[in-house]
Amino acid sequence: MPVARIRSAAPALLLLIACNGDDGGSTGLSAGSSASAFTGASASASASASASESAGESEGSGTEGDGVPACEGARLLPLPEDPAARGPWAVGAKTVVVADRRTEIWYPARPGSEADLPTVSYDLRLQLPPAEQGKIPDEANPFQPCACYRDLPLDDAHGPYPVIVFIHGTAGFRTQSLTFMTHWASRGFVVVASDHDGITLADVLGGTIDADQAGDARRVLDALALAEGEFAFLGGHLDLPRIGMSGHSAGGMAIQGLGDRAQVLIPMAAGGVSSGAALRSTLVLAAQSDQVVGYSDTKAGFESSPAPRRFVGIADTGHLAFSSLCSLKNGMGQDFLQIADAAGVCGAQFASALFDCDPEYTADEISWSISQYASSAALE
């Protein structure tokens, strides 16, 4: 098992990578041309800056006339060799509704179409119960910036593009792991995430949990295959046999049995996966100081998963290391839970047990860089 030590201004960080059943062949979705070696993930520390949510950090740009060959006739823009680096595409974002679930699509946009346009900012108050949203004024709200642009045209000169479906965890929402969504989309994936009714932040604050996240994800895939209505702009541009799925916490557990639809499964702070007819590769991501899903439980889930499989455990990180939640703060330095408490949002105490954030943990930017390196390498 390769072990790499990564040192930065933060406390020493230990990254553990375990591989099982990897014969050196390609087991990913092959979104583009990447020369990454998965076991070289220690290089991700030097690329931590590329994981930040900045729309202007793409390495290189493309035009409609260029591109590199990809899977079975696909043609994509050339990718940076470092999987932790942001890709060449500007990222478009659309909000749609799938089976009554509010859903976000992030996708590779036509090069240059983002010029002079503002980036997207998500209002997190909309993730609260309707009766609670007005309690937080604009000046106290931690608006969530996105390295993406609203309703850009799809880059239809390249593709077709493989698909990633992401499932949020308990008390989460579709943008909870936004830095991953835009990172993958910038590297040539169409990424889709829904607000899974019955287990969202609003539901937990209301004291009710009753969701079918796996069923929701299957309905999203069915809608993508039809490419009708709000999905019509993707018609003919998706490489639908090439599907990846990722999920955090309860969302990671929801993808456990979805290997019949996905070639690559990436549970985060969750556990392992089961065998499936389509499944070709699994990456399990774990936080060694996780106070919600124990590290040993995640490791056991990895060990019970079918090969080929890979495991990355990040030291001095908690349950939310694979989300943006700990880093979302307002101008006064308050995180979302502190803001909700101060505003008297009803039920905030129900979410506090899941809010595993600690200033002593490894900086989010470093954790994201490692996880984005590993996940992009596994997918590509």
ChimeraX attribute file (.defattr): number of C-alpha atoms within 10 A of each C-alpha:
attribute: neighborCount
match mode: 1-to-1
recipient: residues
	/A:1	10
	/A:2	11
	/A:3	14
	/A:4	16
	/A:5	11
	/A:6	18
	/A:7	13
	/A:8	12
	/A:9	7
	/A:10	12
	/A:11	14
	/A:12	13
	/A:13	20
	/A:14	17
	/A:15	21
	/A:16	20
	/A:17	22
	/A:18	17
	/A:19	18
	/A:20	16
	/A:21	11
	/A:22	13
	/A:23	9
	/A:24	8
	/A:25	6
	/A:26	13
	/A:27	19
	/A:28	22
	/A:29	28
	/A:30	21
	/A:31	29
	/A:32	27
	/A:33	20
	/A:34	17
	/A:35	13
	/A:36	19
	/A:37	14
	/A:38	18
	/A:39	18
	/A:40	16
	/A:41	27
	/A:42	21
	/A:43	17
	/A:44	25
	/A:45	21
	/A:46	16
	/A:47	19
	/A:48	21
	/A:49	18
	/A:50	24
	/A:51	26
	/A:52	20
	/A:53	21
	/A:54	17
	/A:55	21
	/A:56	10
	/A:57	17
	/A:58	19
	/A:59	13
	/A:60	13
	/A:61	15
	/A:62	16
	/A:63	13
	/A:64	13
	/A:65	8
	/A:66	13
	/A:67	19
	/A:68	13
	/A:69	15
	/A:70	19
	/A:71	18
	/A:72	8
	/A:73	9
	/A:74	20
	/A:75	20
	/A:76	27
	/A:77	27
	/A:78	22
	/A:79	26
	/A:80	20
	/A:81	14
	/A:82	22
	/A:83	33
	/A:84	30
	/A:85	26
	/A:86	30
	/A:87	29
	/A:88	24
	/A:89	30
	/A:90	33
	/A:91	37
	/A:92	28
	/A:93	26
	/A:94	17
	/A:95	16
	/A:96	15
	/A:97	15
	/A:98	21
	/A:99	10
	/A:100	12
	/A:101	16
	/A:102	16
	/A:103	20
	/A:104	20
	/A:105	23
	/A:106	30
	/A:107	33
	/A:108	30
	/A:109	27
	/A:110	21
	/A:111	20
	/A:112	13
	/A:113	16
	/A:114	20
	/A:115	9
	/A:116	7
	/A:117	11
	/A:118	12
	/A:119	17
	/A:120	18
	/A:121	15
	/A:122	13
	/A:123	13
	/A:124	17
	/A:125	21
	/A:126	12
	/A:127	20
	/A:128	21
	/A:129	19
	/A:130	10
	/A:131	9
	/A:132	19
	/A:133	17
	/A:134	14
	/A:135	16
	/A:136	17
	/A:137	10
	/A:138	12
	/A:139	10
	/A:140	20
	/A:141	21
	/A:142	24
	/A:143	19
	/A:144	20
	/A:145	17
	/A:146	22
	/A:147	24
	/A:148	31
	/A:149	23
	/A:150	18
	/A:151	17
	/A:152	22
	/A:153	17
	/A:154	23
	/A:155	25
	/A:156	16
	/A:157	18
	/A:158	23
	/A:159	26
	/A:160	26
	/A:161	33
	/A:162	26
	/A:163	27
	/A:164	26
	/A:165	23
	/A:166	26
	/A:167	32
	/A:168	28
	/A:169	30
	/A:170	21
	/A:171	23
	/A:172	27
	/A:173	24
	/A:174	22
	/A:175	25
	/A:176	25
	/A:177	24
	/A:178	22
	/A:179	23
	/A:180	25
	/A:181	29
	/A:182	31
	/A:183	29
	/A:184	27
	/A:185	31
	/A:186	28
	/A:187	31
	/A:188	31
	/A:189	32
	/A:190	29
	/A:191	27
	/A:192	26
	/A:193	28
	/A:194	27
	/A:195	26
	/A:196	30
	/A:197	19
	/A:198	19
	/A:199	25
	/A:200	26
	/A:201	25
	/A:202	26
	/A:203	22
	/A:204	22
	/A:205	21
	/A:206	16
	/A:207	15
	/A:208	12
	/A:209	16
	/A:210	12
	/A:211	15
	/A:212	12
	/A:213	25
	/A:214	19
	/A:215	13
	/A:216	21
	/A:217	23
	/A:218	14
	/A:219	15
	/A:220	21
	/A:221	20
	/A:222	12
	/A:223	17
	/A:224	20
	/A:225	17
	/A:226	13
	/A:227	17
	/A:228	12
	/A:229	10
	/A:230	14
	/A:231	17
	/A:232	13
	/A:233	13
	/A:234	20
	/A:235	13
	/A:236	14
	/A:237	20
	/A:238	20
	/A:239	20
	/A:240	17
	/A:241	14
	/A:242	21
	/A:243	27
	/A:244	28
	/A:245	28
	/A:246	26
	/A:247	26
	/A:248	29
	/A:249	22
	/A:250	22
	/A:251	25
	/A:252	28
	/A:253	23
	/A:254	25
	/A:255	29
	/A:256	24
	/A:257	17
	/A:258	25
	/A:259	23
	/A:260	12
	/A:261	21
	/A:262	27
	/A:263	23
	/A:264	27
	/A:265	34
	/A:266	30
	/A:267	30
	/A:268	30
	/A:269	33
	/A:270	32
	/A:271	29
	/A:272	30
	/A:273	28
	/A:274	17
	/A:275	16
	/A:276	16
	/A:277	11
	/A:278	16
	/A:279	25
	/A:280	20
	/A:281	26
	/A:282	34
	/A:283	27
	/A:284	30
	/A:285	31
	/A:286	32
	/A:287	27
	/A:288	24
	/A:289	19
	/A:290	22
	/A:291	17
	/A:292	16
	/A:293	20
	/A:294	19
	/A:295	23
	/A:296	14
	/A:297	15
	/A:298	24
	/A:299	21
	/A:300	13
	/A:301	18
	/A:302	27
	/A:303	19
	/A:304	13
	/A:305	21
	/A:306	18
	/A:307	17
	/A:308	16
	/A:309	26
	/A:310	24
	/A:311	23
	/A:312	24
	/A:313	23
	/A:314	24
	/A:315	20
	/A:316	20
	/A:317	25
	/A:318	27
	/A:319	26
	/A:320	27
	/A:321	32
	/A:322	27
	/A:323	23
	/A:324	19
	/A:325	22
	/A:326	22
	/A:327	19
	/A:328	19
	/A:329	19
	/A:330	17
	/A:331	11
	/A:332	11
	/A:333	13
	/A:334	17
	/A:335	19
	/A:336	23
	/A:337	19
	/A:338	14
	/A:339	21
	/A:340	23
	/A:341	14
	/A:342	14
	/A:343	17
	/A:344	13
	/A:345	20
	/A:346	17
	/A:347	19
	/A:348	24
	/A:349	14
	/A:350	15
	/A:351	17
	/A:352	14
	/A:353	10
	/A:354	17
	/A:355	18
	/A:356	18
	/A:357	19
	/A:358	13
	/A:359	7
	/A:360	10
	/A:361	18
	/A:362	21
	/A:363	20
	/A:364	22
	/A:365	21
	/A:366	25
	/A:367	26
	/A:368	26
	/A:369	27
	/A:370	28
	/A:371	26
	/A:372	27
	/A:373	27
	/A:374	30
	/A:375	26
	/A:376	25
	/A:377	25
	/A:378	26
	/A:379	29
	/A:380	23
